[in-house]
Amino acid sequence: MDWTFENVDWAEIGVGTMDTLTMLGFSTLFTVLIGLPLGIILFLTSRGQLLQNRSFYTIASFVVNVLRSVPFIILMILLIPVTKMIVGTSLGVLGAIPPLVFGAAPFFARLVETSLREIDKGVIEAAQSMGASNWQIVWNVLLPESRSGLIAGITITTVTLVSYTAMSGVIGGGGLGDLAIRYGYQRFQTDVMIVTVVILLVMVQILQSLGDRLVLKFSRK
């Protein structure tokens, strides 16, 4: 095994890191934009809530569970035709973003639904008694009351996406995962593997620490 780091092309590592951050940033953004309203809808249409709809909730919950249960690497392969249709390619940074979103959005939606379920139902009933509309309850009650839980959910999802971006390298997704597979695994360059793993670990630590600070800041005393 090569532990001398002589094989490490630091310029390529820098490009790979930026590619990973790009995938992570865009996939997190679209995951929140899709997963947040989906989680809210799941909560509102569940039993005993404002828009209770058993049929809709059952179907939506089933779809979410199916997408969550498929291993990400298999999901990427299954979504290749969809990815090509959306962004025109299934390779590189651009080709990795759609499957990242498809894989993470249902996961985040469940975290959103769980956070909303932790809200005291009396707060919602009080808002209803004052004549608040469903939209006003969502915007002025549900989201503020679940703020710390939502931030924690975003943190968990973002950390999960870091590992997903690494796995996307298996099918040419680019980034650090691609470098680790092409050089660290296929060419037996252990030093490259070590560097990519360390960078990913640092990313996770920074994201988790930042998320924990935000949760603490916005938690209700």
Salt bridges, closest charged atoms under 4 A:
GLU12 OE2 - ARG182 NH2 3.76
GLU113 OE1 - ARG110 NH1 2.63
GLU113 OE2 - ARG117 NH2 2.84
GLU145 OE2 - ARG220 NH2 3.68
ASP178 OD2 - ARG182 NE 2.87
